[in-house]
Amino acid sequence: MRAAVEIEREPQLLEISEEVLSRHGWQYYERTDGHVFRIFIRQGVNLERVLTNCNCSGICARHQMKDSRGKLLPDSHMDFLQRTKIQEAEIMVTAYHPSVGHPSLTVLERTTGK
């Protein structure tokens, strides 16, 4: 008799709540242009290290759009995030990738001086 072996083909993503982001000194950037983001990290990635260090490896955002009535459209894609600064404000933006078809967008902003 052969034993069944489960093979994980893709890394699992864990959604990070606004509350957890807030505890680490981050909040969603307020958007009025219809872009909606939800933050995820790869399973096994140290959340505290990702949110407190300059290395954003392992953090991404599901990117959706709202229609004119404010309802989420079904299509979405994942954007990798990178940390940068605008003047003195620390932010995380979507990493530009030509296949996605949009420029970098601000997703998160630092709320504390961490």
DSSP file (Angstrom, degrees, kcal/mol; ACC not computed):
  #  RESIDUE AA STRUCTURE BP1 BP2  ACC     N-H-->O    O-->H-N    N-H-->O    O-->H-N    TCO  KAPPA ALPHA  PHI   PSI    X-CA   Y-CA   Z-CA
    1    1 A M              0   0    0      0, 0.0     2,-0.3     0, 0.0     0, 0.0   0.000 360.0 360.0 360.0 134.4    0.0    0.0    0.0
    2    2 A R        -     0   0    0      1,-0.0     2,-0.3     0, 0.0     0, 0.0  -0.730 360.0-127.4 -94.8 140.3    1.4    3.4   -0.9
    3    3 A A        -     0   0    0     -2,-0.3     2,-0.3     1,-0.1    -1,-0.0  -0.662  26.0-115.8 -85.0 140.4    1.2    6.4    1.4
    4    4 A A        -     0   0    0     -2,-0.3     2,-0.5     1,-0.0    -1,-0.1  -0.573  28.2-159.1 -75.5 136.7   -0.4    9.6    0.1
    5    5 A V        -     0   0    0     -2,-0.3     2,-0.5     2,-0.0    -1,-0.0  -0.978   5.7-147.8-120.9 125.0    2.1   12.5   -0.1
    6    6 A E        -     0   0    0     -2,-0.5     2,-0.5     2,-0.0    -2,-0.0  -0.806  12.2-162.6 -93.0 127.1    0.8   16.1   -0.2
    7    7 A I        -     0   0    0     -2,-0.5     2,-0.7     0, 0.0    -2,-0.0  -0.944  11.3-144.1-112.7 123.2    3.0   18.4   -2.2
    8    8 A E        -     0   0    0     -2,-0.5     4,-0.0     1,-0.2    -2,-0.0  -0.774  18.6-179.2 -86.8 116.9    2.5   22.2   -1.6
    9    9 A R        +     0   0    0     -2,-0.7    -1,-0.2     1,-0.1     0, 0.0   0.771  64.7  33.4 -89.8 -28.7    3.1   23.8   -5.0
   10   10 A E  S    S-     0   0    0      0, 0.0    -1,-0.1     0, 0.0     2,-0.1  -0.959  89.3-102.9-129.0 146.3    2.7   27.4   -4.1
   11   11 A P        -     0   0    0      0, 0.0     2,-0.3     0, 0.0    -2,-0.0  -0.409  40.3-118.0 -65.2 142.6    3.5   29.3   -0.9
   12   12 A Q        -     0   0    0     31,-0.1    31,-3.2    -2,-0.1     2,-0.4  -0.595  23.7-141.7 -81.1 142.5    0.5   30.1    1.2
   13   13 A L  E     -A   42   0A   0     -2,-0.3     2,-0.5    29,-0.2    29,-0.2  -0.882   7.5-155.3-107.9 137.6   -0.4   33.7    1.8
   14   14 A L  E     -A   41   0A   0     27,-3.0    27,-2.0    -2,-0.4     2,-0.2  -0.949  17.8-128.7-112.7 127.4   -1.7   35.0    5.2
   15   15 A E  E     -A   40   0A   0     -2,-0.5     2,-0.5    25,-0.2    25,-0.3  -0.539  17.2-143.5 -75.3 138.5   -3.8   38.1    5.3
   16   16 A I  E     -A   39   0A   0     23,-2.8    23,-0.5    -2,-0.2    -1,-0.0  -0.908  17.1-134.2-105.7 123.0   -2.7   40.8    7.7
   17   17 A S     >  -     0   0    0     -2,-0.5     4,-2.3     1,-0.1     5,-0.2  -0.249  19.6-114.0 -74.2 161.5   -5.4   42.7    9.5
   18   18 A E  H  > S+     0   0    0      1,-0.2     4,-2.5     2,-0.2     5,-0.2   0.857 117.6  57.7 -60.0 -36.0   -5.5   46.5    9.9
   19   19 A E  H  > S+     0   0    0      2,-0.2     4,-2.1     1,-0.2    -1,-0.2   0.921 107.5  45.3 -62.2 -45.0   -5.2   45.9   13.7
   20   20 A V  H  > S+     0   0    0      2,-0.2     4,-1.1     1,-0.2    -2,-0.2   0.918 112.4  51.2 -66.5 -43.1   -2.0   44.0   13.3
   21   21 A L  H ><>S+     0   0    0     -4,-2.3     5,-2.4     1,-0.2     3,-0.7   0.923 109.3  51.9 -57.6 -43.5   -0.6   46.6   10.9
   22   22 A S  H ><5S+     0   0    0     -4,-2.5     3,-1.9     1,-0.3    -1,-0.2   0.888 103.6  56.5 -61.8 -41.6   -1.5   49.3   13.4
   23   23 A R  H 3<5S+     0   0    0     -4,-2.1    -1,-0.3     1,-0.3    -2,-0.2   0.781 109.0  48.3 -61.1 -26.0    0.3   47.4   16.2
   24   24 A H  T <<5S-     0   0    0     -4,-1.1    -1,-0.3    -3,-0.7    -2,-0.2   0.276 126.7 -99.6 -99.0   9.4    3.5   47.5   14.0
   25   25 A G  T < 5S+     0   0    0     -3,-1.9    86,-3.2     1,-0.3    87,-0.9   0.744  84.2 113.4  85.4  24.3    3.1   51.3   13.3
   26   26 A W  E   < +D  110   0B   0     -5,-2.4     2,-0.3    84,-0.3    -1,-0.3  -0.918  35.7 179.1-127.3 153.9    1.5   51.1    9.8
   27   27 A Q  E     -D  109   0B   0     82,-2.0    82,-2.7    -2,-0.3     2,-0.2  -0.973  39.8 -88.9-144.8 159.7   -1.9   52.0    8.3
   28   28 A Y  E     -D  108   0B   0     -2,-0.3     2,-0.3    80,-0.2    80,-0.3  -0.466  45.9-113.4 -66.7 139.0   -3.5   51.9    4.9
   29   29 A Y        -     0   0    0     78,-2.9     2,-0.4    -2,-0.2    -1,-0.1  -0.581  36.9-109.4 -69.8 132.4   -2.9   55.0    2.9
   30   30 A E        -     0   0    0     -2,-0.3     2,-0.4     2,-0.0    -1,-0.1  -0.526  42.5-169.9 -71.1 120.3   -6.3   56.8    2.4
   31   31 A R        +     0   0    0     -2,-0.4     3,-0.1     4,-0.1    -3,-0.0  -0.875  26.8 175.4-114.9 144.4   -7.3   56.4   -1.3
   32   32 A T        +     0   0    0     -2,-0.4    -1,-0.1     1,-0.1    -2,-0.0   0.182  67.4  83.6-124.9  12.3  -10.1   58.1   -3.1
   33   33 A D  S    S-     0   0    0      2,-0.2     3,-0.1    32,-0.0    33,-0.1   0.279 106.8-100.4-105.2  10.1   -9.3   56.7   -6.6
   34   34 A G  S    S+     0   0    0      1,-0.3    32,-1.8    31,-0.1     2,-0.3   0.333  79.1 132.0  91.4  -9.1  -11.1   53.4   -6.4
   35   35 A H  E     - B   0  65A   0     30,-0.2     2,-0.4    28,-0.0    -1,-0.3  -0.639  35.4-169.7 -78.9 133.6   -7.9   51.3   -5.7
   36   36 A V  E     - B   0  64A   0     28,-2.8    28,-2.7    -2,-0.3     2,-0.4  -0.987   1.8-169.9-127.1 134.1   -8.4   48.8   -2.8
   37   37 A F  E     - B   0  63A   0     -2,-0.4     2,-0.4    26,-0.2    26,-0.2  -0.935  12.1-169.6-125.6 147.4   -5.5   46.9   -1.2
   38   38 A R  E     - B   0  62A   0     24,-1.3    24,-2.9    -2,-0.4     2,-0.3  -0.997  26.6-127.6-130.8 136.3   -5.3   44.0    1.3
   39   39 A I  E     +AB  16  61A   0    -23,-0.5   -23,-2.8    -2,-0.4     2,-0.3  -0.646  29.5 174.3 -92.7 138.2   -2.0   43.1    2.8
   40   40 A F  E     -AB  15  60A   0     20,-2.8    20,-2.7    -2,-0.3     2,-0.3  -0.959  13.7-161.2-135.0 152.1   -0.6   39.5    2.8
   41   41 A I  E     -AB  14  59A   0    -27,-2.0   -27,-3.0    -2,-0.3     2,-0.2  -0.945  33.6-100.6-126.8 157.1    2.7   37.8    3.7
   42   42 A R  E >   -A   13   0A   0     16,-1.6     3,-2.2    -2,-0.3   -29,-0.2  -0.533  49.1 -96.5 -72.6 140.5    4.0   34.5    2.7
   43   43 A Q  T 3  S+     0   0    0    -31,-3.2    -1,-0.1     1,-0.3     3,-0.1  -0.312 112.4  27.2 -55.8 134.9    3.5   31.8    5.3
   44   44 A G  T 3  S+     0   0    0      1,-0.3     2,-0.3    -3,-0.1    -1,-0.3   0.290  89.2 125.5  93.3 -10.1    6.7   31.4    7.4
   45   45 A V    <   -     0   0    0     -3,-2.2     2,-0.8    13,-0.1    -1,-0.3  -0.659  69.5-115.3 -82.5 137.8    7.8   35.0    6.9
   46   46 A N     >  -     0   0    0     -2,-0.3     4,-2.1     1,-0.2     5,-0.2  -0.634  24.9-160.8 -76.0 109.1    8.5   36.9   10.1
   47   47 A L  H  > S+     0   0    0     -2,-0.8     4,-2.5     1,-0.2     5,-0.2   0.906  87.6  52.1 -59.3 -46.1    5.9   39.6   10.1
   48   48 A E  H  > S+     0   0    0      1,-0.2     4,-1.7     2,-0.2     5,-0.3   0.901 110.2  48.9 -60.6 -40.9    7.7   41.8   12.6
   49   49 A R  H  > S+     0   0    0      1,-0.2     4,-2.1     2,-0.2    -1,-0.2   0.909 111.7  49.3 -64.5 -41.8   10.9   41.7   10.6
   50   50 A V  H  < S+     0   0    0     -4,-2.1    -2,-0.2     1,-0.2    -1,-0.2   0.902 116.5  41.2 -63.9 -41.3    9.1   42.6    7.4
   51   51 A L  H  < S+     0   0    0     -4,-2.5    -1,-0.2    -5,-0.2    -2,-0.2   0.662 122.7  37.4 -85.4 -16.3    7.3   45.6    9.0
   52   52 A T  H  < S+     0   0    0     -4,-1.7     2,-0.2    -5,-0.2    -2,-0.2   0.676 108.1  64.0-108.1 -21.2   10.2   47.0   11.0
   53   53 A N  S  < S-     0   0    0     -4,-2.1     0, 0.0    -5,-0.3     0, 0.0  -0.529  86.7-113.8 -98.1 168.9   13.2   46.4    8.7
   54   54 A C  S    S+     0   0    0     -2,-0.2     2,-0.7     2,-0.0    29,-0.4   0.663  91.3  95.0 -74.2 -16.0   13.8   47.9    5.3
   55   55 A N        +     0   0    0     -6,-0.2    -2,-0.2     1,-0.1    -3,-0.1  -0.683  48.0 179.6 -83.1 114.8   13.5   44.5    3.6
   56   56 A C    >   +     0   0    0     -2,-0.7     3,-2.1    25,-0.1    25,-0.3   0.254  29.4 142.4 -96.3  11.5   10.0   44.1    2.3
   57   57 A S  T 3   +     0   0    0      1,-0.3     3,-0.1    23,-0.1    -2,-0.1  -0.317  68.0  23.7 -57.3 127.1   10.7   40.6    0.9
   58   58 A G  T 3  S+     0   0    0      1,-0.3   -16,-1.6    23,-0.1     2,-0.4   0.342  96.7 107.2 100.9  -5.9    7.6   38.5    1.4
   59   59 A I  E <   +B   41   0A   0     -3,-2.1    22,-1.7    22,-0.2    -1,-0.3  -0.886  38.9 158.5-109.3 137.7    5.0   41.2    1.7
   60   60 A C  E     -BC  40  80A   0    -20,-2.7   -20,-2.8    -2,-0.4     2,-0.4  -0.908  29.0-130.1-146.9 173.0    2.5   41.8   -1.0
   61   61 A A  E     -BC  39  79A   0     18,-2.8    18,-2.6    -2,-0.3     2,-0.5  -0.995  14.9-131.8-133.0 132.9   -0.9   43.4   -1.6
   62   62 A R  E     -BC  38  78A   0    -24,-2.9   -24,-1.3    -2,-0.4     2,-0.6  -0.749  31.5-152.5 -79.0 127.2   -4.0   42.1   -3.4
   63   63 A H  E     +BC  37  77A   0     14,-3.2    14,-1.4    -2,-0.5     2,-0.3  -0.910  24.2 160.0-112.4 118.0   -5.1   45.0   -5.6
   64   64 A Q  E     -BC  36  76A   0    -28,-2.7   -28,-2.8    -2,-0.6     2,-0.3  -0.811  27.1-132.8-127.2 170.7   -8.7   45.4   -6.6
   65   65 A M  E     -B   35   0A   0     10,-0.5     8,-3.3    -2,-0.3     2,-0.3  -0.912  11.0-135.1-123.1 152.5  -10.8   48.2   -8.0
   66   66 A K  E     - C   0  72A   0    -32,-1.8     6,-0.2    -2,-0.3     2,-0.1  -0.811  21.6-128.7-100.6 147.9  -14.2   49.6   -7.0
   67   67 A D    >   -     0   0    0      4,-2.9     3,-2.0    -2,-0.3    -1,-0.1  -0.241  41.6 -84.5 -82.8-177.5  -16.8   50.4   -9.6
   68   68 A S  T 3  S+     0   0    0      1,-0.3    -1,-0.1     2,-0.1    -2,-0.0   0.703 130.8  54.5 -64.5 -19.8  -18.6   53.8   -9.7
   69   69 A R  T 3  S-     0   0    0      2,-0.1    -1,-0.3     3,-0.0     3,-0.1   0.476 121.1-106.9 -90.1  -3.3  -21.2   52.5   -7.1
   70   70 A G  S <  S+     0   0    0     -3,-2.0     2,-0.3     1,-0.3    -2,-0.1   0.546  74.6 137.0  90.8   8.4  -18.4   51.6   -4.7
   71   71 A K        -     0   0    0      1,-0.1    -4,-2.9    -5,-0.0    -1,-0.3  -0.696  60.0-108.3 -90.2 141.6  -18.6   47.8   -5.2
   72   72 A L  E     -C   66   0A   0     -2,-0.3    -6,-0.3    -6,-0.2    -1,-0.1  -0.457  29.3-129.3 -67.3 134.1  -15.5   45.7   -5.5
   73   73 A L  E     -     0   0A   0     -8,-3.3    -8,-0.2    -2,-0.2    -1,-0.1  -0.560  17.8-123.5 -78.3 150.1  -14.8   44.4   -9.0
   74   74 A P  E    S+     0   0A   0      0, 0.0     2,-0.1     0, 0.0    -1,-0.1   0.799  84.4  87.6 -70.1 -28.6  -14.1   40.7   -9.2
   75   75 A D  E     +     0   0A   0    -10,-0.1   -10,-0.5   -11,-0.0     2,-0.3  -0.444  52.7 156.5 -74.6 143.9  -10.7   40.9  -10.9
   76   76 A S  E     -C   64   0A   0    -12,-0.1     2,-0.3    -2,-0.1   -12,-0.2  -0.963  20.4-164.3-153.6 167.7   -7.6   41.4   -8.8
   77   77 A H  E     -C   63   0A   0    -14,-1.4   -14,-3.2    -2,-0.3     2,-0.4  -0.957  26.8-106.7-149.1 167.1   -3.8   40.8   -8.9
   78   78 A M  E     -C   62   0A   0     -2,-0.3     2,-0.4   -16,-0.2   -16,-0.2  -0.827  27.3-165.8-101.2 136.0   -1.0   40.7   -6.4
   79   79 A D  E     -C   61   0A   0    -18,-2.6   -18,-2.8    -2,-0.4     2,-0.2  -0.969  17.5-132.3-116.6 133.4    1.6   43.5   -6.2
   80   80 A F  E     -C   60   0A   0     -2,-0.4    15,-3.3    15,-0.3     2,-0.3  -0.588  27.5-133.2 -77.2 149.2    4.9   43.2   -4.3
   81   81 A L  E     -E   94   0B   0    -22,-1.7     2,-0.3   -25,-0.3    13,-0.2  -0.769  18.8-169.3-107.6 150.8    5.6   46.1   -2.0
   82   82 A Q  E     -E   93   0B   0     11,-2.5    11,-2.8    -2,-0.3     2,-0.3  -0.992  21.9-123.1-135.4 146.5    8.7   48.1   -1.5
   83   83 A R  E     +E   92   0B   0    -29,-0.4     2,-0.3    -2,-0.3     9,-0.2  -0.658  41.8 146.5 -90.6 141.0    9.6   50.6    1.2
   84   84 A T  E     -E   91   0B   0      7,-2.5     7,-2.7    -2,-0.3     2,-0.4  -0.892  36.6-115.4-154.6-177.9   10.5   54.2    0.4
   85   85 A K  E     -E   90   0B   0     -2,-0.3     2,-0.5     5,-0.2     5,-0.2  -0.981   5.3-159.0-130.7 144.6   10.2   57.7    1.7
   86   86 A I  E >  S-E   89   0B   0      3,-2.4     3,-2.2    -2,-0.4     2,-0.3  -0.979  80.4 -46.3-117.1 113.2    8.4   60.8    0.5
   87   87 A Q  T 3  S-     0   0    0     -2,-0.5    -2,-0.0     1,-0.3     0, 0.0  -0.511 125.1 -26.7  55.4-118.1   10.1   63.7    2.3
   88   88 A E  T 3  S+     0   0    0     -2,-0.3     2,-0.4    -3,-0.1    -1,-0.3   0.513 114.8 105.5 -99.5  -5.8   10.2   62.3    5.8
   89   89 A A  E <   -E   86   0B   0     -3,-2.2    -3,-2.4     1,-0.0     2,-0.4  -0.621  63.7-141.9 -81.7 127.3    7.2   60.1    5.6
   90   90 A E  E     +E   85   0B   0     -2,-0.4    20,-2.6    -5,-0.2     2,-0.3  -0.757  32.1 166.2 -87.9 131.1    8.0   56.4    5.4
   91   91 A I  E     -EF  84 109B   0     -7,-2.7    -7,-2.5    -2,-0.4     2,-0.4  -0.887  34.1-131.5-137.8 165.3    5.6   54.5    3.0
   92   92 A M  E     -EF  83 108B   0     16,-2.2    15,-2.9    -2,-0.3    16,-1.6  -0.994  29.5-175.9-119.9 132.2    5.2   51.2    1.2
   93   93 A V  E     -EF  82 106B   0    -11,-2.8   -11,-2.5    -2,-0.4     2,-0.2  -0.818  34.4 -92.0-122.9 160.7    4.4   51.3   -2.5
   94   94 A T  E     -E   81   0B   0     11,-2.3     2,-0.4    -2,-0.3   -13,-0.2  -0.551  46.5-115.2 -70.0 136.3    3.6   48.7   -5.2
   95   95 A A        -     0   0    0    -15,-3.3   -15,-0.3    -2,-0.2     2,-0.1  -0.601  34.1-112.5 -74.2 128.5    6.7   47.7   -7.0
   96   96 A Y        +     0   0    0     -2,-0.4    -1,-0.1   -17,-0.1     3,-0.1  -0.408  43.0 169.5 -64.6 131.9    6.5   48.8  -10.6
   97   97 A H    >>  -     0   0    0      5,-0.5     3,-1.8    -2,-0.1     4,-0.9  -0.940  32.4-141.0-143.9 122.0    6.3   45.8  -13.0
   98   98 A P  T 34 S+     0   0    0      0, 0.0     3,-0.2     0, 0.0    -1,-0.1   0.781  99.0  61.1 -56.5 -30.2    5.4   46.4  -16.7
   99   99 A S  T 34 S+     0   0    0      1,-0.2    -3,-0.0     2,-0.1     0, 0.0   0.746  98.2  58.6 -71.2 -20.8    3.2   43.3  -16.9
  100  100 A V  T <4 S-     0   0    0     -3,-1.8    -1,-0.2     2,-0.1    -4,-0.0   0.863  99.0-140.0 -76.0 -36.2    0.8   44.7  -14.3
  101  101 A G     <  +     0   0    0     -4,-0.9    -2,-0.1     1,-0.2    -5,-0.0   0.663  63.6  87.7  89.7  17.0    0.1   47.8  -16.3
  102  102 A H  S    S-     0   0    0     -5,-0.5    -5,-0.5     3,-0.0    -1,-0.2  -0.991  72.7-112.4-142.2 154.2    0.1   50.6  -13.6
  103  103 A P        -     0   0    0      0, 0.0    -9,-0.1     0, 0.0    -8,-0.0  -0.168  58.0 -64.2 -72.9 175.3    2.7   52.8  -12.0
  104  104 A S        -     0   0    0    -11,-0.1     2,-0.4    -8,-0.0    -9,-0.1  -0.360  55.3-162.9 -60.4 139.0    3.7   52.5   -8.4
  105  105 A L        -     0   0    0     -3,-0.1   -11,-2.3   -11,-0.1     2,-0.3  -0.974  23.0-112.4-126.4 140.7    0.9   53.3   -5.9
  106  106 A T  E     + F   0  93B   0     -2,-0.4   -13,-0.2   -13,-0.2     3,-0.1  -0.571  40.2 164.8 -72.9 131.5    1.1   54.1   -2.2
  107  107 A V  E     +     0   0B   0    -15,-2.9   -78,-2.9     1,-0.4     2,-0.3   0.757  58.7  21.5-114.0 -49.6   -0.4   51.3   -0.1
  108  108 A L  E     -DF  28  92B   0    -16,-1.6   -16,-2.2   -80,-0.3    -1,-0.4  -0.893  58.3-161.7-125.1 153.0    0.7   51.8    3.5
  109  109 A E  E     -DF  27  91B   0    -82,-2.7   -82,-2.0    -2,-0.3   -18,-0.2  -0.988  29.0-107.9-133.6 147.8    2.1   54.7    5.5
  110  110 A R  E     -D   26   0B   0    -20,-2.6   -84,-0.3    -2,-0.3   -20,-0.1  -0.501  25.7-173.6 -72.8 134.8    4.0   54.8    8.8
  111  111 A T        +     0   0    0    -86,-3.2     2,-0.3    -2,-0.2   -85,-0.2   0.611  67.0  36.2-104.4 -16.4    2.0   56.0   11.7
  112  112 A T  S    S-     0   0    0    -87,-0.9   -88,-0.0   -88,-0.1    -2,-0.0  -0.805  87.0-104.7-130.4 171.8    4.8   56.1   14.3
  113  113 A G              0   0    0     -2,-0.3   -88,-0.0     1,-0.2    -3,-0.0   0.069 360.0 360.0 -85.1  25.5    8.4   56.9   14.5
  114  114 A K              0   0    0    -89,-0.1    -1,-0.2   -90,-0.0   -89,-0.0   0.508 360.0 360.0 -61.4 360.0    9.4   53.2   14.7
